[in-house]
């Protein structure tokens, strides 16, 4: 699967990367893959996503916010055929 990512670079960094590409004889996209992708992966591992919900946390959340079952009021008798 092809995954496209847009990278915003300042002019000085862009010019330096172009020089590296010319010296190595490779394209700019190859320079980005070789140099910047490992740096980005390393940075993303430093700050894990705090919004991820593991299965353990999910079940703990469900258990603490449980709702009561059918009771003996008129709505419950109608809704649950009690």
mmCIF file of the N, C-alpha and C atoms, coordinates in Angstrom:
data_MODEL
# 
_entry.id   MODEL 
# 
loop_
_atom_site.group_PDB 
_atom_site.id 
_atom_site.type_symbol 
_atom_site.label_atom_id 
_atom_site.label_alt_id 
_atom_site.label_comp_id 
_atom_site.label_asym_id 
_atom_site.label_entity_id 
_atom_site.label_seq_id 
_atom_site.pdbx_PDB_ins_code 
_atom_site.Cartn_x 
_atom_site.Cartn_y 
_atom_site.Cartn_z 
_atom_site.occupancy 
_atom_site.B_iso_or_equiv 
_atom_site.pdbx_formal_charge 
_atom_site.auth_seq_id 
_atom_site.auth_comp_id 
_atom_site.auth_asym_id 
_atom_site.auth_atom_id 
_atom_site.pdbx_PDB_model_num 
ATOM 1   N N  . UNK A 1 1  ? 0.841   -1.170 0.000  1.00 0.00 ? 1  UNK A N  1 
ATOM 2   C CA . UNK A 1 1  ? 0.000   0.000  0.000  1.00 0.00 ? 1  UNK A CA 1 
ATOM 3   C C  . UNK A 1 1  ? 0.888   1.235  0.000  1.00 0.00 ? 1  UNK A C  1 
ATOM 4   N N  . UNK A 1 2  ? 0.538   2.191  -0.812 1.00 0.00 ? 2  UNK A N  1 
ATOM 5   C CA . UNK A 1 2  ? 1.314   3.414  -0.942 1.00 0.00 ? 2  UNK A CA 1 
ATOM 6   C C  . UNK A 1 2  ? 0.863   4.413  0.105  1.00 0.00 ? 2  UNK A C  1 
ATOM 7   N N  . UNK A 1 3  ? 1.807   4.923  0.865  1.00 0.00 ? 3  UNK A N  1 
ATOM 8   C CA . UNK A 1 3  ? 1.508   5.887  1.912  1.00 0.00 ? 3  UNK A CA 1 
ATOM 9   C C  . UNK A 1 3  ? 2.242   7.176  1.579  1.00 0.00 ? 3  UNK A C  1 
ATOM 10  N N  . UNK A 1 4  ? 1.485   8.220  1.257  1.00 0.00 ? 4  UNK A N  1 
ATOM 11  C CA . UNK A 1 4  ? 2.105   9.495  0.897  1.00 0.00 ? 4  UNK A CA 1 
ATOM 12  C C  . UNK A 1 4  ? 2.054   10.450 2.078  1.00 0.00 ? 4  UNK A C  1 
ATOM 13  N N  . UNK A 1 5  ? 3.182   11.145 2.285  1.00 0.00 ? 5  UNK A N  1 
ATOM 14  C CA . UNK A 1 5  ? 3.273   12.101 3.372  1.00 0.00 ? 5  UNK A CA 1 
ATOM 15  C C  . UNK A 1 5  ? 3.898   13.374 2.838  1.00 0.00 ? 5  UNK A C  1 
ATOM 16  N N  . UNK A 1 6  ? 3.341   14.500 3.212  1.00 0.00 ? 6  UNK A N  1 
ATOM 17  C CA . UNK A 1 6  ? 3.900   15.781 2.799  1.00 0.00 ? 6  UNK A CA 1 
ATOM 18  C C  . UNK A 1 6  ? 4.809   16.284 3.907  1.00 0.00 ? 6  UNK A C  1 
ATOM 19  N N  . UNK A 1 7  ? 6.032   16.664 3.531  1.00 0.00 ? 7  UNK A N  1 
ATOM 20  C CA . UNK A 1 7  ? 7.007   17.142 4.498  1.00 0.00 ? 7  UNK A CA 1 
ATOM 21  C C  . UNK A 1 7  ? 7.255   18.617 4.231  1.00 0.00 ? 7  UNK A C  1 
ATOM 22  N N  . UNK A 1 8  ? 7.082   19.445 5.270  1.00 0.00 ? 8  UNK A N  1 
ATOM 23  C CA . UNK A 1 8  ? 7.326   20.875 5.143  1.00 0.00 ? 8  UNK A CA 1 
ATOM 24  C C  . UNK A 1 8  ? 8.748   21.167 5.601  1.00 0.00 ? 8  UNK A C  1 
ATOM 25  N N  . UNK A 1 9  ? 9.555   21.745 4.719  1.00 0.00 ? 9  UNK A N  1 
ATOM 26  C CA . UNK A 1 9  ? 10.952  22.035 5.024  1.00 0.00 ? 9  UNK A CA 1 
ATOM 27  C C  . UNK A 1 9  ? 11.211  23.524 4.863  1.00 0.00 ? 9  UNK A C  1 
ATOM 28  N N  . UNK A 1 10 ? 12.108  24.056 5.686  1.00 0.00 ? 10 UNK A N  1 
ATOM 29  C CA . UNK A 1 10 ? 12.499  25.440 5.467  1.00 0.00 ? 10 UNK A CA 1 
ATOM 30  C C  . UNK A 1 10 ? 13.506  25.487 4.319  1.00 0.00 ? 10 UNK A C  1 
ATOM 31  N N  . UNK A 1 11 ? 13.772  26.651 3.800  1.00 0.00 ? 11 UNK A N  1 
ATOM 32  C CA . UNK A 1 11 ? 14.589  26.784 2.576  1.00 0.00 ? 11 UNK A CA 1 
ATOM 33  C C  . UNK A 1 11 ? 16.009  26.265 2.771  1.00 0.00 ? 11 UNK A C  1 
ATOM 34  N N  . UNK A 1 12 ? 16.632  26.578 3.903  1.00 0.00 ? 12 UNK A N  1 
ATOM 35  C CA . UNK A 1 12 ? 18.014  26.153 4.121  1.00 0.00 ? 12 UNK A CA 1 
ATOM 36  C C  . UNK A 1 12 ? 18.104  24.629 4.169  1.00 0.00 ? 12 UNK A C  1 
ATOM 37  N N  . UNK A 1 13 ? 17.192  23.991 4.882  1.00 0.00 ? 13 UNK A N  1 
ATOM 38  C CA . UNK A 1 13 ? 17.193  22.533 4.947  1.00 0.00 ? 13 UNK A CA 1 
ATOM 39  C C  . UNK A 1 13 ? 16.909  21.925 3.581  1.00 0.00 ? 13 UNK A C  1 
ATOM 40  N N  . UNK A 1 14 ? 15.991  22.540 2.845  1.00 0.00 ? 14 UNK A N  1 
ATOM 41  C CA . UNK A 1 14 ? 15.669  22.043 1.508  1.00 0.00 ? 14 UNK A CA 1 
ATOM 42  C C  . UNK A 1 14 ? 16.891  22.123 0.586  1.00 0.00 ? 14 UNK A C  1 
ATOM 43  N N  . UNK A 1 15 ? 17.609  23.240 0.654  1.00 0.00 ? 15 UNK A N  1 
ATOM 44  C CA . UNK A 1 15 ? 18.810  23.394 -0.180 1.00 0.00 ? 15 UNK A CA 1 
ATOM 45  C C  . UNK A 1 15 ? 19.884  22.391 0.217  1.00 0.00 ? 15 UNK A C  1 
ATOM 46  N N  . UNK A 1 16 ? 20.067  22.169 1.513  1.00 0.00 ? 16 UNK A N  1 
ATOM 47  C CA . UNK A 1 16 ? 21.061  21.190 1.954  1.00 0.00 ? 16 UNK A CA 1 
ATOM 48  C C  . UNK A 1 16 ? 20.691  19.782 1.506  1.00 0.00 ? 16 UNK A C  1 
ATOM 49  N N  . UNK A 1 17 ? 19.415  19.451 1.575  1.00 0.00 ? 17 UNK A N  1 
ATOM 50  C CA . UNK A 1 17 ? 18.986  18.126 1.114  1.00 0.00 ? 17 UNK A CA 1 
ATOM 51  C C  . UNK A 1 17 ? 19.166  17.974 -0.395 1.00 0.00 ? 17 UNK A C  1 
ATOM 52  N N  . UNK A 1 18 ? 18.938  19.054 -1.133 1.00 0.00 ? 18 UNK A N  1 
ATOM 53  C CA . UNK A 1 18 ? 19.164  19.001 -2.581 1.00 0.00 ? 18 UNK A CA 1 
ATOM 54  C C  . UNK A 1 18 ? 20.637  18.771 -2.891 1.00 0.00 ? 18 UNK A C  1 
ATOM 55  N N  . UNK A 1 19 ? 21.516  19.412 -2.117 1.00 0.00 ? 19 UNK A N  1 
ATOM 56  C CA . UNK A 1 19 ? 22.950  19.196 -2.313 1.00 0.00 ? 19 UNK A CA 1 
ATOM 57  C C  . UNK A 1 19 ? 23.335  17.751 -2.015 1.00 0.00 ? 19 UNK A C  1 
ATOM 58  N N  . UNK A 1 20 ? 22.777  17.207 -0.956 1.00 0.00 ? 20 UNK A N  1 
ATOM 59  C CA . UNK A 1 20 ? 23.046  15.805 -0.627 1.00 0.00 ? 20 UNK A CA 1 
ATOM 60  C C  . UNK A 1 20 ? 22.560  14.901 -1.753 1.00 0.00 ? 20 UNK A C  1 
ATOM 61  N N  . UNK A 1 21 ? 21.381  15.197 -2.300 1.00 0.00 ? 21 UNK A N  1 
ATOM 62  C CA . UNK A 1 21 ? 20.842  14.392 -3.389 1.00 0.00 ? 21 UNK A CA 1 
ATOM 63  C C  . UNK A 1 21 ? 21.735  14.471 -4.623 1.00 0.00 ? 21 UNK A C  1 
ATOM 64  N N  . UNK A 1 22 ? 22.246  15.656 -4.926 1.00 0.00 ? 22 UNK A N  1 
ATOM 65  C CA . UNK A 1 22 ? 23.111  15.820 -6.097 1.00 0.00 ? 22 UNK A CA 1 
ATOM 66  C C  . UNK A 1 22 ? 24.420  15.064 -5.899 1.00 0.00 ? 22 UNK A C  1 
ATOM 67  N N  . UNK A 1 23 ? 25.010  15.183 -4.703 1.00 0.00 ? 23 UNK A N  1 
ATOM 68  C CA . UNK A 1 23 ? 26.285  14.516 -4.431 1.00 0.00 ? 23 UNK A CA 1 
ATOM 69  C C  . UNK A 1 23 ? 26.130  12.998 -4.481 1.00 0.00 ? 23 UNK A C  1 
ATOM 70  N N  . UNK A 1 24 ? 25.055  12.487 -3.889 1.00 0.00 ? 24 UNK A N  1 
ATOM 71  C CA . UNK A 1 24 ? 24.838  11.037 -3.888 1.00 0.00 ? 24 UNK A CA 1 
ATOM 72  C C  . UNK A 1 24 ? 24.284  10.527 -5.213 1.00 0.00 ? 24 UNK A C  1 
ATOM 73  N N  . UNK A 1 25 ? 23.720  11.419 -6.022 1.00 0.00 ? 25 UNK A N  1 
ATOM 74  C CA . UNK A 1 25 ? 23.151  11.001 -7.301 1.00 0.00 ? 25 UNK A CA 1 
ATOM 75  C C  . UNK A 1 25 ? 21.811  10.298 -7.157 1.00 0.00 ? 25 UNK A C  1 
ATOM 76  N N  . UNK A 1 26 ? 21.026  10.707 -6.152 1.00 0.00 ? 26 UNK A N  1 
ATOM 77  C CA . UNK A 1 26 ? 19.713  10.111 -5.932 1.00 0.00 ? 26 UNK A CA 1 
ATOM 78  C C  . UNK A 1 26 ? 18.660  11.212 -5.919 1.00 0.00 ? 26 UNK A C  1 
ATOM 79  N N  . UNK A 1 27 ? 17.403  10.806 -5.949 1.00 0.00 ? 27 UNK A N  1 
ATOM 80  C CA . UNK A 1 27 ? 16.315  11.785 -5.983 1.00 0.00 ? 27 UNK A CA 1 
ATOM 81  C C  . UNK A 1 27 ? 16.044  12.347 -4.588 1.00 0.00 ? 27 UNK A C  1 
ATOM 82  N N  . UNK A 1 28 ? 15.304  13.467 -4.557 1.00 0.00 ? 28 UNK A N  1 
ATOM 83  C CA . UNK A 1 28 ? 14.955  14.086 -3.276 1.00 0.00 ? 28 UNK A CA 1 
ATOM 84  C C  . UNK A 1 28 ? 14.078  13.155 -2.441 1.00 0.00 ? 28 UNK A C  1 
ATOM 85  N N  . UNK A 1 29 ? 13.164  12.438 -3.079 1.00 0.00 ? 29 UNK A N  1 
ATOM 86  C CA . UNK A 1 29 ? 12.303  11.540 -2.320 1.00 0.00 ? 29 UNK A CA 1 
ATOM 87  C C  . UNK A 1 29 ? 13.114  10.422 -1.666 1.00 0.00 ? 29 UNK A C  1 
ATOM 88  N N  . UNK A 1 30 ? 14.158  9.966  -2.342 1.00 0.00 ? 30 UNK A N  1 
ATOM 89  C CA . UNK A 1 30 ? 15.023  8.945  -1.753 1.00 0.00 ? 30 UNK A CA 1 
ATOM 90  C C  . UNK A 1 30 ? 15.810  9.516  -0.578 1.00 0.00 ? 30 UNK A C  1 
ATOM 91  N N  . UNK A 1 31 ? 16.243  10.760 -0.687 1.00 0.00 ? 31 UNK A N  1 
ATOM 92  C CA . UNK A 1 31 ? 16.944  11.408 0.430  1.00 0.00 ? 31 UNK A CA 1 
ATOM 93  C C  . UNK A 1 31 ? 16.018  11.512 1.637  1.00 0.00 ? 31 UNK A C  1 
ATOM 94  N N  . UNK A 1 32 ? 14.769  11.889 1.396  1.00 0.00 ? 32 UNK A N  1 
ATOM 95  C CA . UNK A 1 32 ? 13.798  11.995 2.485  1.00 0.00 ? 32 UNK A CA 1 
ATOM 96  C C  . UNK A 1 32 ? 13.598  10.634 3.142  1.00 0.00 ? 32 UNK A C  1 
ATOM 97  N N  . UNK A 1 33 ? 13.465  9.589  2.333  1.00 0.00 ? 33 UNK A N  1 
ATOM 98  C CA . UNK A 1 33 ? 13.268  8.244  2.882  1.00 0.00 ? 33 UNK A CA 1 
ATOM 99  C C  . UNK A 1 33 ? 14.467  7.789  3.704  1.00 0.00 ? 33 UNK A C  1 
ATOM 100 N N  . UNK A 1 34 ? 15.669  8.105  3.238  1.00 0.00 ? 34 UNK A N  1 
ATOM 101 C CA . UNK A 1 34 ? 16.864  7.646  3.931  1.00 0.00 ? 34 UNK A CA 1 
ATOM 102 C C  . UNK A 1 34 ? 17.169  8.451  5.187  1.00 0.00 ? 34 UNK A C  1 
ATOM 103 N N  . UNK A 1 35 ? 16.948  9.756  5.142  1.00 0.00 ? 35 UNK A N  1 
ATOM 104 C CA . UNK A 1 35 ? 17.376  10.605 6.251  1.00 0.00 ? 35 UNK A CA 1 
ATOM 105 C C  . UNK A 1 35 ? 16.264  10.965 7.229  1.00 0.00 ? 35 UNK A C  1 
ATOM 106 N N  . UNK A 1 36 ? 15.145  11.420 6.715  1.00 0.00 ? 36 UNK A N  1 
ATOM 107 C CA . UNK A 1 36 ? 14.128  11.980 7.596  1.00 0.00 ? 36 UNK A CA 1 
ATOM 108 C C  . UNK A 1 36 ? 13.160  10.948 8.153  1.00 0.00 ? 36 UNK A C  1 
ATOM 109 N N  . UNK A 1 37 ? 12.895  9.881  7.434  1.00 0.00 ? 37 UNK A N  1 
ATOM 110 C CA . UNK A 1 37 ? 11.954  8.867  7.928  1.00 0.00 ? 37 UNK A CA 1 
ATOM 111 C C  . UNK A 1 37 ? 12.438  8.216  9.213  1.00 0.00 ? 37 UNK A C  1 
ATOM 112 N N  . UNK A 1 38 ? 13.693  7.780  9.322  1.00 0.00 ? 38 UNK A N  1 
ATOM 113 C CA . UNK A 1 38 ? 14.148  7.210  10.602 1.00 0.00 ? 38 UNK A CA 1 
ATOM 114 C C  . UNK A 1 38 ? 14.084  8.219  11.752 1.00 0.00 ? 38 UNK A C  1 
ATOM 115 N N  . UNK A 1 39 ? 14.364  9.476  11.473 1.00 0.00 ? 39 UNK A N  1 
ATOM 116 C CA . UNK A 1 39 ? 14.292  10.507 12.512 1.00 0.00 ? 39 UNK A CA 1 
ATOM 117 C C  . UNK A 1 39 ? 12.855  10.678 12.974 1.00 0.00 ? 39 UNK A C  1 
ATOM 118 N N  . UNK A 1 40 ? 11.915  10.710 12.037 1.00 0.00 ? 40 UNK A N  1 
ATOM 119 C CA . UNK A 1 40 ? 10.505  10.869 12.390 1.00 0.00 ? 40 UNK A CA 1 
ATOM 120 C C  . UNK A 1 40 ? 9.996   9.671  13.184 1.00 0.00 ? 40 UNK A C  1 
ATOM 121 N N  . UNK A 1 41 ? 10.411  8.467  12.820 1.00 0.00 ? 41 UNK A N  1 
ATOM 122 C CA . UNK A 1 41 ? 10.000  7.269  13.553 1.00 0.00 ? 41 UNK A CA 1 
ATOM 123 C C  . UNK A 1 41 ? 10.547  7.280  14.976 1.00 0.00 ? 41 UNK A C  1 
ATOM 124 N N  . UNK A 1 42 ? 11.793  7.730  15.126 1.00 0.00 ? 42 UNK A N  1 
ATOM 125 C CA . UNK A 1 42 ? 12.394  7.801  16.449 1.00 0.00 ? 42 UNK A CA 1 
ATOM 126 C C  . UNK A 1 42 ? 11.673  8.836  17.314 1.00 0.00 ? 42 UNK A C  1 
ATOM 127 N N  . UNK A 1 43 ? 11.296  9.967  16.730 1.00 0.00 ? 43 UNK A N  1 
ATOM 128 C CA . UNK A 1 43 ? 10.583  11.008 17.471 1.00 0.00 ? 43 UNK A CA 1 
ATOM 129 C C  . UNK A 1 43 ? 9.182   10.549 17.866 1.00 0.00 ? 43 UNK A C  1 
ATOM 130 N N  . UNK A 1 44 ? 8.511   9.811  16.979 1.00 0.00 ? 44 UNK A N  1 
ATOM 131 C CA . UNK A 1 44 ? 7.155   9.362  17.299 1.00 0.00 ? 44 UNK A CA 1 
ATOM 132 C C  . UNK A 1 44 ? 7.156   8.325  18.413 1.00 0.00 ? 44 UNK A C  1 
ATOM 133 N N  . UNK A 1 45 ? 8.241   7.577  18.555 1.00 0.00 ? 45 UNK A N  1 
ATOM 134 C CA . UNK A 1 45 ? 8.326   6.594  19.633 1.00 0.00 ? 45 UNK A CA 1 
ATOM 135 C C  . UNK A 1 45 ? 8.577   7.254  20.980 1.00 0.00 ? 45 UNK A C  1 
ATOM 136 N N  . UNK A 1 46 ? 9.137   8.458  20.986 1.00 0.00 ? 46 UNK A N  1 
ATOM 137 C CA . UNK A 1 46 ? 9.420   9.148  22.241 1.00 0.00 ? 46 UNK A CA 1 
ATOM 138 C C  . UNK A 1 46 ? 8.145   9.582  22.944 1.00 0.00 ? 46 UNK A C  1 
ATOM 139 N N  . UNK A 1 47 ? 7.174   10.018 22.191 1.00 0.00 ? 47 UNK A N  1 
ATOM 140 C CA . UNK A 1 47 ? 5.928   10.495 22.795 1.00 0.00 ? 47 UNK A CA 1 
ATOM 141 C C  . UNK A 1 47 ? 4.794   9.589  22.341 1.00 0.00 ? 47 UNK A C  1 
ATOM 142 N N  . UNK A 1 48 ? 4.479   8.568  23.111 1.00 0.00 ? 48 UNK A N  1 
ATOM 143 C CA . UNK A 1 48 ? 3.390   7.673  22.710 1.00 0.00 ? 48 UNK A CA 1 
ATOM 144 C C  . UNK A 1 48 ? 2.051   8.389  22.778 1.00 0.00 ? 48 UNK A C  1 
ATOM 145 N N  . UNK A 1 49 ? 1.126   7.914  21.993 1.00 0.00 ? 49 UNK A N  1 
ATOM 146 C CA . UNK A 1 49 ? -0.207  8.500  21.959 1.00 0.00 ? 49 UNK A CA 1 
ATOM 147 C C  . UNK A 1 49 ? -0.929  8.159  23.256 1.00 0.00 ? 49 UNK A C  1 
ATOM 148 N N  . UNK A 1 50 ? -1.315  9.176  24.009 1.00 0.00 ? 50 UNK A N  1 
ATOM 149 C CA . UNK A 1 50 ? -1.948  8.948  25.304 1.00 0.00 ? 50 UNK A CA 1 
ATOM 150 C C  . UNK A 1 50 ? -3.433  8.645  25.162 1.00 0.00 ? 50 UNK A C  1 
ATOM 151 N N  . UNK A 1 51 ? -3.971  8.776  23.980 1.00 0.00 ? 51 UNK A N  1 
ATOM 152 C CA . UNK A 1 51 ? -5.395  8.537  23.785 1.00 0.00 ? 51 UNK A CA 1 
ATOM 153 C C  . UNK A 1 51 ? -5.710  7.084  23.464 1.00 0.00 ? 51 UNK A C  1 
ATOM 154 N N  . UNK A 1 52 ? -4.699  6.249  23.354 1.00 0.00 ? 52 UNK A N  1 
ATOM 155 C CA . UNK A 1 52 ? -4.964  4.847  23.039 1.00 0.00 ? 52 UNK A CA 1 
ATOM 156 C C  . UNK A 1 52 ? -5.613  4.173  24.228 1.00 0.00 ? 52 UNK A C  1 
ATOM 157 N N  . UNK A 1 53 ? -6.560  3.346  23.937 1.00 0.00 ? 53 UNK A N  1 
ATOM 158 C CA . UNK A 1 53 ? -7.313  2.663  24.981 1.00 0.00 ? 53 UNK A CA 1 
ATOM 159 C C  . UNK A 1 53 ? -7.024  1.172  24.871 1.00 0.00 ? 53 UNK A C  1 
ATOM 160 N N  . UNK A 1 54 ? -6.284  0.648  25.813 1.00 0.00 ? 54 UNK A N  1 
ATOM 161 C CA . UNK A 1 54 ? -5.976  -0.770 25.796 1.00 0.00 ? 54 UNK A CA 1 
ATOM 162 C C  . UNK A 1 54 ? -7.207  -1.556 26.229 1.00 0.00 ? 54 UNK A C  1 
ATOM 163 N N  . UNK A 1 55 ? -7.173  -2.838 25.981 1.00 0.00 ? 55 UNK A N  1 
ATOM 164 C CA . UNK A 1 55 ? -8.317  -3.681 26.340 1.00 0.00 ? 55 UNK A CA 1 
ATOM 165 C C  . UNK A 1 55 ? -8.551  -3.658 27.846 1.00 0.00 ? 55 UNK A C  1 
ATOM 166 N N  . UNK A 1 56 ? -7.479  -3.678 28.603 1.00 0.00 ? 56 UNK A N  1 
ATOM 167 C CA . UNK A 1 56 ? -7.603  -3.661 30.067 1.00 0.00 ? 56 UNK A CA 1 
ATOM 168 C C  . UNK A 1 56 ? -8.289  -2.376 30.538 1.00 0.00 ? 56 UNK A C  1 
ATOM 169 N N  . UNK A 1 57 ? -7.842  -1.234 29.998 1.00 0.00 ? 57 UNK A N  1 
ATOM 170 C CA . UNK A 1 57 ? -8.453  0.049  30.368 1.00 0.00 ? 57 UNK A CA 1 
ATOM 171 C C  . UNK A 1 57 ? -9.907  0.110  29.920 1.00 0.00 ? 57 UNK A C  1 
ATOM 172 N N  . UNK A 1 58 ? -10.187 -0.477 28.761 1.00 0.00 ? 58 UNK A N  1 
ATOM 173 C CA . UNK A 1 58 ? -11.554 -0.474 28.248 1.00 0.00 ? 58 UNK A CA 1 
ATOM 174 C C  . UNK A 1 58 ? -12.489 -1.225 29.184 1.00 0.00 ? 58 UNK A C  1 
ATOM 175 N N  . UNK A 1 59 ? -12.084 -2.426 29.602 1.00 0.00 ? 59 UNK A N  1 
ATOM 176 C CA . UNK A 1 59 ? -12.945 -3.209 30.489 1.00 0.00 ? 59 UNK A CA 1 
ATOM 177 C C  . UNK A 1 59 ? -13.051 -2.578 31.874 1.00 0.00 ? 59 UNK A C  1 
ATOM 178 N N  . UNK A 1 60 ? -11.969 -1.942 32.321 1.00 0.00 ? 60 UNK A N  1 
ATOM 179 C CA . UNK A 1 60 ? -12.052 -1.238 33.604 1.00 0.00 ? 60 UNK A CA 1 
ATOM 180 C C  . UNK A 1 60 ? -13.034 -0.077 33.514 1.00 0.00 ? 60 UNK A C  1 
ATOM 181 N N  . UNK A 1 61 ? -13.032 0.619  32.404 1.00 0.00 ? 61 UNK A N  1 
ATOM 182 C CA . UNK A 1 61 ? -13.948 1.741  32.222 1.00 0.00 ? 61 UNK A CA 1 
ATOM 183 C C  . UNK A 1 61 ? -15.396 1.257  32.150 1.00 0.00 ? 61 UNK A C  1 
ATOM 184 N N  . UNK A 1 62 ? -15.615 0.155  31.455 1.00 0.00 ? 62 UNK A N  1 
ATOM 185 C CA . UNK A 1 62 ? -16.972 -0.383 31.364 1.00 0.00 ? 62 UNK A CA 1 
ATOM 186 C C  . UNK A 1 62 ? -17.459 -0.807 32.752 1.00 0.00 ? 62 UNK A C  1 
ATOM 187 N N  . UNK A 1 63 ? -16.589 -1.451 33.530 1.00 0.00 ? 63 UNK A N  1 
ATOM 188 C CA . UNK A 1 63 ? -16.967 -1.923 34.851 1.00 0.00 ? 63 UNK A CA 1 
ATOM 189 C C  . UNK A 1 63 ? -17.299 -0.799 35.816 1.00 0.00 ? 63 UNK A C  1 
ATOM 190 N N  . UNK A 1 64 ? -16.620 0.320  35.686 1.00 0.00 ? 64 UNK A N  1 
ATOM 191 C CA . UNK A 1 64 ? -16.876 1.418  36.619 1.00 0.00 ? 64 UNK A CA 1 
ATOM 192 C C  . UNK A 1 64 ? -18.090 2.240  36.205 1.00 0.00 ? 64 UNK A C  1 
ATOM 193 N N  . UNK A 1 65 ? -18.494 2.139  34.969 1.00 0.00 ? 65 UNK A N  1 
ATOM 194 C CA . UNK A 1 65 ? -19.651 2.906  34.487 1.00 0.00 ? 65 UNK A CA 1 
ATOM 195 C C  . UNK A 1 65 ? -20.810 1.989  34.105 1.00 0.00 ? 65 UNK A C  1 
ATOM 196 N N  . UNK A 1 66 ? -20.951 0.931  34.837 1.00 0.00 ? 66 UNK A N  1 
ATOM 197 C CA . UNK A 1 66 ? -22.017 -0.019 34.518 1.00 0.00 ? 66 UNK A CA 1 
ATOM 198 C C  . UNK A 1 66 ? -23.377 0.578  34.874 1.00 0.00 ? 66 UNK A C  1 
ATOM 199 N N  . UNK A 1 67 ? -24.372 0.192  34.110 1.00 0.00 ? 67 UNK A N  1 
ATOM 200 C CA . UNK A 1 67 ? -25.737 0.644  34.390 1.00 0.00 ? 67 UNK A CA 1 
ATOM 201 C C  . UNK A 1 67 ? -26.520 -0.500 35.012 1.00 0.00 ? 67 UNK A C  1 
ATOM 202 N N  . UNK A 1 68 ? -27.498 -0.145 35.789 1.00 0.00 ? 68 UNK A N  1 
ATOM 203 C CA . UNK A 1 68 ? -28.287 -1.187 36.435 1.00 0.00 ? 68 UNK A CA 1 
ATOM 204 C C  . UNK A 1 68 ? -29.224 -1.836 35.418 1.00 0.00 ? 68 UNK A C  1 
ATOM 205 N N  . UNK A 1 69 ? -29.616 -3.027 35.695 1.00 0.00 ? 69 UNK A N  1 
ATOM 206 C CA . UNK A 1 69 ? -30.509 -3.757 34.811 1.00 0.00 ? 69 UNK A CA 1 
ATOM 207 C C  . UNK A 1 69 ? -31.948 -3.326 34.988 1.00 0.00 ? 69 UNK A C  1 
ATOM 208 N N  . UNK A 1 70 ? -32.871 -4.084 34.431 1.00 0.00 ? 70 UNK A N  1 
ATOM 209 C CA . UNK A 1 70 ? -34.279 -3.703 34.530 1.00 0.00 ? 70 UNK A CA 1 
ATOM 210 C C  . UNK A 1 70 ? -34.747 -3.719 35.989 1.00 0.00 ? 70 UNK A C  1 
ATOM 211 N N  . UNK A 1 71 ? -35.512 -2.704 36.315 1.00 0.00 ? 71 UNK A N  1 
ATOM 212 C CA . UNK A 1 71 ? -36.029 -2.596 37.678 1.00 0.00 ? 71 UNK A CA 1 
ATOM 213 C C  . UNK A 1 71 ? -37.512 -2.898 37.722 1.00 0.00 ? 71 UNK A C  1 
ATOM 214 N N  . UNK A 1 72 ? -38.197 -2.295 38.648 1.00 0.00 ? 72 UNK A N  1 
ATOM 215 C CA . UNK A 1 72 ? -39.619 -2.589 38.800 1.00 0.00 ? 72 UNK A CA 1 
ATOM 216 C C  . UNK A 1 72 ? -40.496 -1.379 38.510 1.00 0.00 ? 72 UNK A C  1 
ATOM 217 N N  . UNK A 1 73 ? -39.969 -0.377 37.796 1.00 0.00 ? 73 UNK A N  1 
ATOM 218 C CA . UNK A 1 73 ? -40.852 0.750  37.470 1.00 0.00 ? 73 UNK A CA 1 
ATOM 219 C C  . UNK A 1 73 ? -41.658 0.429  36.211 1.00 0.00 ? 73 UNK A C  1 
ATOM 220 N N  . UNK A 1 74 ? -42.577 1.292  35.863 1.00 0.00 ? 74 UNK A N  1 
ATOM 221 C CA . UNK A 1 74 ? -43.501 1.018  34.747 1.00 0.00 ? 74 UNK A CA 1 
ATOM 222 C C  . UNK A 1 74 ? -42.789 0.925  33.406 1.00 0.00 ? 74 UNK A C  1 
ATOM 223 N N  . UNK A 1 75 ? -41.771 1.787  33.189 1.00 0.00 ? 75 UNK A N  1 
ATOM 224 C CA . UNK A 1 75 ? -41.070 1.740  31.910 1.00 0.00 ? 75 UNK A CA 1 
ATOM 225 C C  . UNK A 1 75 ? -40.349 0.408  31.742 1.00 0.00 ? 75 UNK A C  1 
ATOM 226 N N  . UNK A 1 76 ? -39.679 -0.055 32.772 1.00 0.00 ? 76 UNK A N  1 
ATOM 227 C CA . UNK A 1 76 ? -38.951 -1.317 32.679 1.00 0.00 ? 76 UNK A CA 1 
ATOM 228 C C  . UNK A 1 76 ? -39.893 -2.487 32.431 1.00 0.00 ? 76 UNK A C  1 
ATOM 229 N N  . UNK A 1 77 ? -41.054 -2.448 33.029 1.00 0.00 ? 77 UNK A N  1 
ATOM 230 C CA . UNK A 1 77 ? -42.017 -3.528 32.800 1.00 0.00 ? 77 UNK A CA 1 
ATOM 231 C C  . UNK A 1 77 ? -42.466 -3.559 31.343 1.00 0.00 ? 77 UNK A C  1 
ATOM 232 N N  . UNK A 1 78 ? -42.610 -2.364 30.748 1.00 0.00 ? 78 UNK A N  1 
ATOM 233 C CA . UNK A 1 78 ? -43.014 -2.278 29.349 1.00 0.00 ? 78 UNK A CA 1 
ATOM 234 C C  . UNK A 1 78 ? -41.855 -2.654 28.427 1.00 0.00 ? 78 UNK A C  1 
ATOM 235 N N  . UNK A 1 79 ? -40.663 -2.100 28.695 1.00 0.00 ? 79 UNK A N  1 
ATOM 236 C CA . UNK A 1 79 ? -39.522 -2.269 27.794 1.00 0.00 ? 79 UNK A CA 1 
ATOM 237 C C  . UNK A 1 79 ? -38.974 -3.695 27.822 1.00 0.00 ? 79 UNK A C  1 
ATOM 238 N N  . UNK A 1 80 ? -38.961 -4.322 28.976 1.00 0.00 ? 80 UNK A N  1 
ATOM 239 C CA . UNK A 1 80 ? -38.337 -5.631 29.106 1.00 0.00 ? 80 UNK A CA 1 
ATOM 240 C C  . UNK A 1 80 ? -39.342 -6.772 29.235 1.00 0.00 ? 80 UNK A C  1 
ATOM 241 N N  . UNK A 1 81 ? -40.614 -6.505 29.056 1.00 0.00 ? 81 UNK A N  1 
ATOM 242 C CA . UNK A 1 81 ? -41.676 -7.519 29.157 1.00 0.00 ? 81 UNK A CA 1 
ATOM 243 C C  . UNK A 1 81 ? -41.610 -8.276 30.482 1.00 0.00 ? 81 UNK A C  1 
ATOM 244 N N  . UNK A 1 82 ? -41.540 -7.515 31.560 1.00 0.00 ? 82 UNK A N  1 
ATOM 245 C CA . UNK A 1 82 ? -41.485 -8.150 32.887 1.00 0.00 ? 82 UNK A CA 1 
ATOM 246 C C  . UNK A 1 82 ? -42.867 -8.457 33.392 1.00 0.00 ? 82 UNK A C  1 
# 
